[in-house]
Amino acid sequence: MKMSDSNTMQVDLPEDNKMDEGLYSRQLYVLGKEAMLQMQKSSVLIIGLKGLGVEIAKNVALAGVKSLTLYDPNDVVLEDISCQFFLSESDIGKPRALSTATKLAELNSYVPISVISELSETTLKNFQVIVITDLPLQQQLTINEFSHKNGIKFISTEVRGLFGNVFVDFGDKFVILDPTGEEPHQGIVSDIESDGTVTMLDDNRHGLEDGDFVKFSEVQGLEKLNDGTLYQVEVLGPYAFKIKFDNSIGSYEKGGIFTQVKVPKTISFESLSKQLINPEFLYSDYAKFDRPPQLHLGFQALHHFITNNNGILPRPHNENDAIELVKLTQNLAKKNQITADLKIDENLIKELSYQARGDIPGVVAFFGGLVAQEVLKACSGKFSPIKQWLYFDSLESLPPNDLYLRNEETCKPIGSRYDNQIAVFGLDFQRKIANVKVFLVGSGAIGCEMLKNWAMMGLGSGPQGKIIITDMDSIEKSNLNRQFLFRPKDVGKNKSECAASAVIEMNPELIGHIESRLEKVGSDTEHIFNNDFWESLDFVTNALDNVDARTYVDRRCVFFKKPLLESGTLGTKGNTQVVIPNLTESYSSSQDPPEKSIPLCTLRSFPNKIDHTIAWAKSLFQGYFADAAENVNLYLSQPNFVESTLKQSGDVKGILETIFKYLKNRPYTFEECIRWARLEFQEKFNYEIKQLLYNFPKDATTSTGAPFWSGPKRAPEPLEFDINNDDHFHFVVGGANLLAYIYGLKGDQGEPDRSFYNKVVSEIEIKPFSPRSDIKIQTNDNEPDPSSNSSDLDSAELKNLAASLPSPSTLAGYRLNPVSFEKDDDTNHHIEFIAAASNCRALNYSIQTADKQKTKFIAGRIIPAIATTTALVTGLVCLELYKVVAGKDDIEQYKNGFVNLALPFIGFSEPIKSPQGEYNGKKFDKIWDRFDIKGNITLKELLDKFQQEEGLEITMLSYGVSLLYASFFPKKKLNDRYPLKLTELIKEVSKKDIAEHEKTLIFEICTDDKEGEDVEVPYICVHL
């Protein structure tokens, strides 16, 4: 980094300033390469660098634009650091823009950061996007007028306590290239009628909407439809749609695939001056449908108040200032014909006045993510922008006033870094926030954002406060694009430790109050995260990326009755869920439907889309380079491997044949590895296809006389190897290098030499194909799998095959190196091989091929991610956190959030109440309630206790998988067990000791009520 003068900062870019796909890998799946390249041509100006301005700048810098320029004429003051995470007390008195730029430049070496000192028209002309976060309204109007005339995209936004807004103006003609970012729908046609009705095959949903466009391919009888013409869709139902076409071109015979085509859409925006008078709102919370018009006037009135009071904002909870703001709002309403009859909500506008000086990390993060995504839309044309105003508030995050008094005295500044939060919540509640003890599970993308917000809040920084983070992962390069607490120097280090250090730097008051752990939270670490640990917590926050871990933490929170804040993102989509003991359902109460699996017969012989060929290619990779090598090693190291394998079901013959091949045909040179890969190409993409067509010729019919190759079954064509075809070539390159790896041979050093490969493969003798009549091919999943068998030691063929294997004693110490799939290393040939194998198979079946990026996404099961969504979602979580800390017990105060920034859509719902049960007239909570029993009592005492106190007869009692008691047990067994303590009974039945760290025992029971009816009741928790 170098300073060119006192007002400008330049960042040295890497010499090769092309897109770093390793850094942007997760984001590429959200935005696409074309959108990313467009962004990297756009220069962005951000005006105002308080909390909101820097949050937007951070997200835009991580996403990657051509350049990012900052403007802020002010020096740093103490209250800036309440939300400005790049500033510290040592920056007070220094220029806010320069202090910010220094830290911002560390985020992404591909985005140059500069600072300007004036806002002249000459300067503004240099930018494609201008974002204003902190300027008087009159100045905003002037800049917007200039930007609107000059085709510059304009965004203005501001936050005031728990309130905020954003205004978007992308000009008279803004082209949206892809409104939703969803994968284009594709489907197989079963019929096209003369009136244009198109029906789907096998009741598969088409997923289209009215007005969508489609094109057709592979239609027989109406071949004119295959010429690439786009047809607009009228949806008739989930399985049919209608198009307009000239039905004189023929009549439908069979086949056909429709593919949705994204057609660019042009929309128009009005200038700020027009929109102030006649606003167009995007509603963020339909439960507050009446608020946007009120806040639209309230925020304008706030600007008038500032102008009238020499740039001074209303004082926290000052009644005179609030009354003045109400009058200004009422006057504005009367001046505008559209709002003349609007009755102003005085309490709402007063609250805006009370909070005007507030800066709340959750609100800042919400708008920072939202606005940064609008910047990316402006740069790329990807996704639908906000039209044109969005207002948001979270007044329900305020604590109850009877518990945490909010007035002019309790909300006044005290000279601390938290003054802008005290202005909103009051001093008592700020102290409550500082003294909570919280557990953060995970410190990846969501975890980093959460910790940053917590550091700004001062969460856990008080005398009794504590933050515990755990994460067993280390930092990878691709994390840097969205896990903003990490820097390139941190790659390879532990996430939790680096995250803790980073937020201590943001807020030194966390020193001694934040603890980083490396253990995974799960059943095998319950001796570490034990009862005392969980009971000490005030609440838990998940920042996890998998359902199993989330479910485990959820179960722990239910057991220990701890609130849980849950969230997740998927590209531009995000969700938040709040779990409150004895109030809401838990995370595990609902679950997503299971992923639809690909039928085996489709995978093996009848693929019809690229997902099928990628799954097949990954399976091929696993078989060639992982399973085969592992089976060889097991054979060489386990004396009874063959015998145990022969007793298994499945493809026993295939396992033994593979071991034989990998030991008998061991390569000794890299050239032999190339020959192997070339012959495997011939086997997979030529011989096996010819065998399939031998079994089922192209004119084959089914038992009903219908064509066999129809519907989803596409007749394949064998490939002839061509060294100049990139997919053919890279199959051999990837295969040869991976085989060399498992045998410990040296492969390519650098880029492969195509001429060298050509020389090796040209010397290979390729035998002509000879069909086999004994090969059986499964045509649907209802047929038996030909590769599965239940062979035993009497099978002569298998015994002979086993006997032919070389003796392990002759290969003492010899082992292969199984490959472990790693998607993010572009030099290891893993994705190269899978992409090439998938594309070769796609070429067999005339399926559109995929680039390496899409293959990596599908094969690596990568979760698409972008910093903007993560910031917004964590902001929403933090707004729920205030309610949890306040101990609110009204379910209507809590909100589960659902967002899709691409559309854009923001919605909220009230959490679902936990289900209730009843026995003997007593109500109970089916999720949160249980029978708590103190002490290690006997079985007889337990049975009597329930009979006497609950009116319940226990008919069965179990611990884990052990049935300890049942009323139908023989009398002698019962008499033997009655006097046993519960711990003795468990040991007696399970033959296992109870772990030393275990302080509670969970028993499931079946019971009869007073009427002798079987009733559902809670479980028993015995506290030892």
Rosetta blueprint (number, residue, H / E / L):
1 M L
2 K E
3 M E
4 S E
5 D E
6 S L
7 N L
8 T E
9 M E
10 Q E
11 V L
12 D L
13 L L
14 P L
15 E L
16 D L
17 N L
18 K L
19 M L
20 D L
21 E L
22 G L
23 L L
24 Y L
25 S H
26 R H
27 Q H
28 L H
29 Y H
30 V H
31 L H
32 G L
33 K H
34 E H
35 A H
36 M H
37 L H
38 Q H
39 M H
40 Q L
41 K L
42 S L
43 S E
44 V E
45 L E
46 I E
47 I E
48 G L
49 L L
50 K L
51 G H
52 L H
53 G H
54 V H
55 E H
56 I H
57 A H
58 K H
59 N H
60 V H
61 A H
62 L H
63 A H
64 G L
65 V L
66 K L
67 S E
68 L E
69 T E
70 L E
71 Y E
72 D L
73 P L
74 N L
75 D E
76 V L
77 V L
78 L H
79 E H
80 D H
81 I H
82 S H
83 C L
84 Q L
85 F L
86 F L
87 L L
88 S L
89 E H
90 S H
91 D H
92 I L
93 G L
94 K L
95 P E
96 R H
97 A H
98 L H
99 S H
100 T H
101 A H
102 T H
103 K H
104 L H
105 A L
106 E L
107 L L
108 N L
109 S L
110 Y L
111 V L
112 P L
113 I E
114 S E
115 V E
116 I L
117 S L
118 E L
119 L L
120 S L
121 E H
122 T H
123 T H
124 L H
125 K L
126 N L
127 F L
128 Q L
129 V E
130 I E
131 V E
132 I E
133 T L
134 D L
135 L L
136 P L
137 L H
138 Q H
139 Q H
140 Q H
141 L H
142 T H
143 I H
144 N H
145 E H
146 F H
147 S H
148 H H
149 K H
150 N L
151 G L
152 I L
153 K E
154 F E
155 I E
156 S E
157 T E
158 E E
159 V E
160 R E
161 G E
162 L L
163 F E
164 G E
165 N E
166 V E
167 F E
168 V E
169 D E
170 F L
171 G L
172 D L
173 K L
174 F E
175 V E
176 I E
177 L L
178 D E
179 P L
180 T L
181 G L
182 E L
183 E L
184 P L
185 H L
186 Q E
187 G E
188 I E
189 V E
190 S E
191 D E
192 I E
193 E L
194 S L
195 D L
196 G L
197 T E
198 V E
199 T E
200 M E
201 L H
202 D H
203 D H
204 N L
205 R L
206 H L
207 G L
208 L L
209 E L
210 D L
211 G L
212 D L
213 F E
214 V E
215 K E
216 F E
217 S E
218 E L
219 V L
220 Q E
221 G L
222 L L
223 E H
224 K H
225 L H
226 N H
227 D H
228 G L
229 T L
230 L L
231 Y E
232 Q E
233 V L
234 E E
235 V E
236 L E
237 G E
238 P L
239 Y L
240 A E
241 F E
242 K E
243 I L
244 K L
245 F L
246 D L
247 N H
248 S H
249 I H
250 G L
251 S L
252 Y L
253 E L
254 K E
255 G L
256 G L
257 I E
258 F E
259 T E
260 Q E
261 V E
262 K L
263 V L
264 P L
265 K E
266 T E
267 I E
268 S L
269 F L
270 E L
271 S L
272 L H
273 S H
274 K H
275 Q H
276 L H
277 I H
278 N L
279 P L
280 E L
281 F E
282 L L
283 Y L
284 S L
285 D L
286 Y H
287 A H
288 K H
289 F L
290 D L
291 R H
292 P H
293 P H
294 Q H
295 L H
296 H H
297 L H
298 G H
299 F H
300 Q H
301 A H
302 L H
303 H H
304 H H
305 F H
306 I H
307 T H
308 N H
309 N L
310 N L
311 G L
312 I L
313 L L
314 P L
315 R L
316 P L
317 H L
318 N L
319 E H
320 N H
321 D H
322 A H
323 I H
324 E H
325 L H
326 V H
327 K H
328 L H
329 T H
330 Q H
331 N H
332 L H
333 A H
334 K H
335 K H
336 N L
337 Q L
338 I L
339 T L
340 A L
341 D L
342 L L
343 K L
344 I L
345 D L
346 E H
347 N H
348 L H
349 I H
350 K H
351 E H
352 L H
353 S H
354 Y H
355 Q L
356 A L
357 R L
358 G L
359 D E
360 I L
361 P H
362 G H
363 V H
364 V H
365 A H
366 F H
367 F H
368 G H
369 G H
370 L H
371 V H
372 A H
373 Q H
374 E H
375 V H
376 L H
377 K H
378 A H
379 C H
380 S H
381 G L
382 K E
383 F L
384 S L
385 P L
386 I L
387 K L
388 Q L
389 W E
390 L E
391 Y E
392 F E
393 D E
394 S L
395 L H
396 E H
397 S H
398 L L
399 P L
400 P L
401 N L
402 D L
403 L L
404 Y L
405 L L
406 R L
407 N L
408 E L
409 E L
410 T L
411 C L
412 K L
413 P L
414 I L
415 G L
416 S L
417 R L
418 Y L
419 D H
420 N H
421 Q H
422 I H
423 A H
424 V H
425 F H
426 G L
427 L H
428 D H
429 F H
430 Q H
431 R H
432 K H
433 I H
434 A H
435 N L
436 V L
437 K E
438 V E
439 F E
440 L E
441 V E
442 G L
443 S L
444 G L
445 A H
446 I H
447 G H
448 C H
449 E H
450 M H
451 L H
452 K H
453 N H
454 W H
455 A H
456 M H
457 M H
458 G L
459 L L
460 G L
461 S L
462 G L
463 P L
464 Q L
465 G L
466 K E
467 I E
468 I E
469 I E
470 T E
471 D L
472 M L
473 D L
474 S E
475 I L
476 E L
477 K H
478 S H
479 N H
480 L H
481 N H
482 R L
483 Q L
484 F L
485 L L
486 F L
487 R L
488 P H
489 K H
490 D H
491 V L
492 G L
493 K L
494 N E
495 K H
496 S H
497 E H
498 C H
499 A H
500 A H
501 S H
502 A H
503 V H
504 I H
505 E H
506 M H
507 N L
508 P H
509 E H
510 L H
511 I L
512 G L
513 H L
514 I E
515 E E
516 S E
517 R E
518 L L
519 E L
520 K L
521 V L
522 G L
523 S H
524 D H
525 T H
526 E L
527 H L
528 I L
529 F L
530 N L
531 N H
532 D H
533 F H
534 W H
535 E H
536 S L
537 L L
538 D L
539 F E
540 V E
541 T E
542 N E
543 A L
544 L L
545 D L
546 N L
547 V H
548 D H
549 A H
550 R H
551 T H
552 Y H
553 V H
554 D H
555 R H
556 R H
557 C H
558 V H
559 F H
560 F H
561 K L
562 K L
563 P L
564 L E
565 L E
566 E E
567 S E
568 G E
569 T E
570 L E
571 G L
572 T L
573 K E
574 G E
575 N E
576 T E
577 Q E
578 V E
579 V E
580 I L
581 P L
582 N L
583 L L
584 T E
585 E L
586 S L
587 Y H
588 S H
589 S H
590 S L
591 Q L
592 D L
593 P L
594 P L
595 E L
596 K L
597 S L
598 I L
599 P L
600 L H
601 C H
602 T H
603 L H
604 R H
605 S L
606 F L
607 P L
608 N L
609 K L
610 I H
611 D H
612 H H
613 T H
614 I H
615 A H
616 W H
617 A H
618 K H
619 S H
620 L H
621 F H
622 Q H
623 G H
624 Y H
625 F H
626 A H
627 D H
628 A H
629 A H
630 E H
631 N H
632 V H
633 N H
634 L H
635 Y H
636 L H
637 S H
638 Q L
639 P L
640 N L
641 F H
642 V H
643 E H
644 S H
645 T H
646 L H
647 K L
648 Q L
649 S L
650 G E
651 D L
652 V H
653 K H
654 G H
655 I H
656 L H
657 E H
658 T H
659 I H
660 F H
661 K H
662 Y H
663 L H
664 K H
665 N L
666 R L
667 P L
668 Y L
669 T L
670 F H
671 E H
672 E H
673 C H
674 I H
675 R H
676 W H
677 A H
678 R H
679 L H
680 E H
681 F H
682 Q H
683 E H
684 K H
685 F H
686 N H
687 Y H
688 E H
689 I H
690 K H
691 Q H
692 L H
693 L H
694 Y H
695 N H
696 F L
697 P L
698 K L
699 D L
700 A L
701 T E
702 T L
703 S L
704 T L
705 G L
706 A L
707 P E
708 F L
709 W L
710 S L
711 G L
712 P L
713 K L
714 R L
715 A L
716 P L
717 E L
718 P L
719 L L
720 E L
721 F L
722 D L
723 I L
724 N L
725 N L
726 D H
727 D H
728 H H
729 F H
730 H H
731 F H
732 V H
733 V H
734 G H
735 G H
736 A H
737 N H
738 L H
739 L H
740 A H
741 Y H
742 I H
743 Y L
744 G L
745 L L
746 K L
747 G L
748 D L
749 Q L
750 G L
751 E L
752 P L
753 D L
754 R H
755 S H
756 F H
757 Y H
758 N H
759 K H
760 V H
761 V H
762 S H
763 E L
764 I L
765 E L
766 I L
767 K L
768 P L
769 F L
770 S L
771 P L
772 R L
773 S L
774 D L
775 I L
776 K L
777 I L
778 Q L
779 T L
780 N L
781 D L
782 N L
783 E L
784 P L
785 D L
786 P L
787 S L
788 S L
789 N E
790 S L
791 S L
792 D L
793 L L
794 D L
795 S L
796 A H
797 E H
798 L H
799 K H
800 N H
801 L H
802 A H
803 A H
804 S H
805 L L
806 P L
807 S L
808 P H
809 S H
810 T H
811 L H
812 A L
813 G L
814 Y L
815 R L
816 L L
817 N L
818 P L
819 V L
820 S L
821 F L
822 E L
823 K L
824 D L
825 D L
826 D L
827 T L
828 N L
829 H L
830 H H
831 I H
832 E H
833 F H
834 I H
835 A H
836 A H
837 A H
838 S H
839 N H
840 C H
841 R H
842 A H
843 L H
844 N H
845 Y L
846 S L
847 I L
848 Q L
849 T L
850 A L
851 D L
852 K H
853 Q H
854 K H
855 T H
856 K H
857 F H
858 I H
859 A H
860 G L
861 R L
862 I L
863 I L
864 P L
865 A L
866 I L
867 A H
868 T H
869 T H
870 T H
871 A H
872 L H
873 V H
874 T H
875 G H
876 L H
877 V H
878 C H
879 L H
880 E H
881 L H
882 Y H
883 K H
884 V H
885 V H
886 A H
887 G L
888 K L
889 D L
890 D L
891 I H
892 E H
893 Q H
894 Y L
895 K L
896 N E
897 G E
898 F E
899 V E
900 N E
901 L L
902 A L
903 L L
904 P L
905 F E
906 I E
907 G E
908 F E
909 S E
910 E L
911 P L
912 I L
913 K E
914 S L
915 P L
916 Q E
917 G E
918 E E
919 Y E
920 N L
921 G L
922 K E
923 K E
924 F E
925 D E
926 K L
927 I L
928 W L
929 D L
930 R L
931 F E
932 D E
933 I E
934 K E
935 G L
936 N L
937 I L
938 T E
939 L H
940 K H
941 E H
942 L H
943 L H
944 D H
945 K H
946 F H
947 Q H
948 Q H
949 E H
950 E L
951 G L
952 L L
953 E E
954 I E
955 T E
956 M E
957 L E
958 S E
959 Y E
960 G L
961 V L
962 S E
963 L E
964 L E
965 Y E
966 A E
967 S L
968 F L
969 F L
970 P L
971 K H
972 K H
973 K H
974 L H
975 N H
976 D H
977 R H
978 Y L
979 P L
980 L L
981 K E
982 L H
983 T H
984 E H
985 L H
986 I H
987 K H
988 E H
989 V H
990 S H
991 K L
992 K L
993 D L
994 I L
995 A L
996 E L
997 H L
998 E L
999 K L
1000 T E
1001 L E
1002 I E
1003 F E
1004 E E
1005 I E
1006 C E
1007 T E
1008 D E
1009 D L
1010 K L
1011 E L
1012 G L
1013 E L
1014 D E
1015 V E
1016 E L
1017 V L
1018 P L
1019 Y L
1020 I E
1021 C E
1022 V E
1023 H E
1024 L L
